Structure formats: structure tokens, C-alpha cells
């Protein structure tokens, strides 16, 4: 699964290839369609480019090119120092971890957050903007931020899995369901990458994006916007607990094998069997829920 860094580099290539000039709008859905990924990693990459000063974000309008990209050849991530140690990505993960550990109060001032994580004002706004976009915090009227309890309690976590268990297998049974062969092969390649060592070497962000992209790709193939929107909303908030749950990666081999089984059945046109296999896969995750709950309580 591609990280925000690699997708940001591809967006730079797109900007150069299209000859975009300062002020041009970069719609997230257009980029998602062009790069064949969901909007969630596109939004992460756009936020990263905003933090680097390449894009500017306008409320309720989206992202716009803020400066010229001079690159006769395809630009690379190194041009803008898009590395894994990016401070916004690091602090974002730290805020999530601190919140789950109970080290942050439910309500925080921007000054407190800025000082706690040694951020500049711009970095702080990028971190909070990403958190707000994913739905687990919102700005109070006039002052401070409130963190949501969503997916931080055993009950809410269980409820989110129940929604996925009800919707995802049903999406595979929608009339006209079709998973594009190229998407299927990308999903299969991602699973094989993990089985060939990626489970141990990939970052928590990469593991999370791989799982999100697999499940969203299956649901997107239904063509039903209600299924798609609901699963995307759940996945945006689910990121909050993903990094913590990845402390124990032993379960990922089984997940990969189950994902490959679903893909094989879809490739054979066996939608009903694929739906049942996906239901079994999500059910097995529910059975392991206590392990995830234990991680959340630390």
C-alpha cells in the first residue's frame, strides 16, 4: 500500500505533467481517479504538500497550487524532503497514541498542544486539520479543541466492526458488482508484499493504508455510493486505533491469506462465496477484539 509520501510524489508528477500553474485547483476525487486510490490517502498526501508549502488549503474549497513546480523531469519526493520523519505525520501519530493512553484531556487549548509537541503555528494547524478531517476532534466555538471518544471505548470499537460486518459483505452482492482486474491485481500484489516480509518491515501507516485500500476497493466495486461513503467515514476514524493495534503483527499473516481468498473468489466470479469469505474474515477480527481492547486500555 502506498504511503502519503509516495502519493505526494505522484501528485507532484501530475502537476508537472498537466502543466498546472499557481492557483490551479487540485480536486481530491480527480487525483484519486487518476492514481487509482481512494480519497483517504489522497487527502493525506494533499495535507502533506500543504505543510510543505506546495499547496494552500481554502476552507470548503479544497487545495490549490501555491507555488510553481520547476522540474523538467518527473519530480521525486526528495525534492520537497517528503520523508517518513515528517514532523506533522510524527506528531499526528503521537497525539493519537497519547489520547488512547489517556495522557491528553478531552479538551485542549491550541497553546497547550503547540507547547507539548514543540510545533510551529503552521505545523499545529496541519496536525489539527488532519485530525478534524478524519473526524476525531473538532474546534470549540471560539477557543480550544474537543477530542471525540469515538473508537476509544470497547463499545464504540465493537459497534464499528458490526457496521463493517453488516455492510462490506453485502456490498459484494450488489447488482452489477465488478472489481476491475487492475485493481484486483494491485490488491493481490499488496498482500504478497506483506507475506514476503512487509508485515515486519512496513510502517504502521503503510499497514493501515494497505488494509483501508483493500476494503475500500472491494466496496467501491459495488458502485453504491451509500456503501462507499459509510465505509470511508468509518475508515477515517478507524485510523485513530490502527497504530496501537499494530503492536501485535502476528495476526497479519492470517489477514493476508483471508484477503487473497476473497480476491481469488471475486476473480472467479463467485460473488456469493466471496461475500461469505469476507464475512468470515471480519468475524474472525471480531473474535480477536479483546486483544485490541487491551491495547487501547494501556
LINVENCOR-V548122 format. One record per pair of residues at least 4 apart in sequence whose ideal C-beta (glycine too) atoms are under 7 Angstrom apart, sorted by the first residue. I is the first residue (numbers start at 1). J is the second residue. Records with the same first field share a line. If there is no record, write none. Layout:
I->J  J
//
This chain:
1->190  206  209  210  213
2->6  7  37  41  209
3->205  206  209
4->8  41  44  45  48
5->9  77  82  83  84
6->10  77
7->11  35  37  41  42  45
8->12  45  48  49  77  82
9->13  75  76  77  82
10->14  35
11->15  31  45  49
12->16  69  75
13->17  74  75
14->18  31  34
15->20  65  69
16->69  71  74  75
20->24  65
21->65
22->65  66  67  68
23->64  65
24->64  65
25->62  64
26->31  46  55  63  64  65
27->31  62
28->32  39  42  43  46  62
29->33  39
30->34
31->35  42
32->37  38  39  42
36->183
37->41  42  213
38->212  213  216  232
39->43  232
40->44  212  232  235  236
41->45  209
42->46
43->47  133
44->48
45->49
46->50  55  63
47->51  126  129  130
48->52  82  86
49->54  55
50->55  56  57  63  126
51->88  123  126
52->80
53->66  67
54->66  67  80
55->63  64  65  66
56->64  66
57->63
58->62  64
69->75
71->75  79
75->79
77->82
82->86
84->203
85->90
86->90
87->91  123
88->92  123  126  127
89->93
90->94
91->95  117  119  127
92->96  127  130  131
93->97  243
94->98  117
95->99  127  131
96->100  240  243
97->101  243  244
98->103  104
99->104  147
100->152  241  244  296
101->298
104->108  147
106->146  147
107->144  145  146
108->112  113  144  145
109->143  144
110->114  124  145
111->115
112->116
113->117  124
114->119  124
119->123  124  127
120->124
121->125
122->126
123->127
124->128
125->129
126->130
127->131
128->132  145
129->133
130->134
131->136  137
132->137  138  139
134->236  237  239
135->236  237
136->147  148  150  237  240
137->145  146  147  148
138->146
139->145
140->144  145  146
149->153  156
150->156  237
151->156  157  160  237  238  240  241
152->156  296
153->157
154->158  293
155->159
156->160
157->161  241  289  292  293
158->162  289
159->163
160->164  234  238
161->165  282  285  286  289
162->166
163->167  234
164->168  234  282
165->279  282  283  286
166->170
167->171  227  230  231
168->215  218  219  231  278  282
169->275  278  279
171->218  219  222  224  227
172->177  218  271  274  275  278
173->177  271  272  275
174->222  223  224
176->223
177->221  222  271
178->221
179->183  184  218  221  266
180->184
181->185
182->186
183->187  217
184->188  263  266  267
185->189
186->190
187->191  214  217  263
188->192  260  263
189->193
190->194  210  214
191->195  256  259  260
192->196
193->198
194->198  199  210  252  256
195->253  256
197->201
198->202
199->249  252  253
200->249
202->206  207
204->208  242  243  246
205->209
206->210
207->211  246
208->212  239  242
209->213
210->214
211->215
212->216  235
213->217
214->218  259
215->219  231
216->220  231  232  235
217->221
219->227  228  231
220->228
222->227
224->228
225->229
226->230
227->231
228->232
229->233
230->234
231->235
232->236
234->238
238->242
241->245  296
242->246
244->295  296
245->292  295
247->295
248->291
251->255  288
252->256
253->257
254->258
255->259
256->260
257->261
258->262  281
259->263
260->264
261->265  277
262->266  274  277  278  281
263->267
264->268
265->270  273  274  277
266->274
270->274
271->275
272->276
273->277
274->278
275->279
276->280
277->281
278->282
279->283
280->284
282->286
283->287
284->288
288->292
289->293
290->294
291->295
292->296
293->297
//
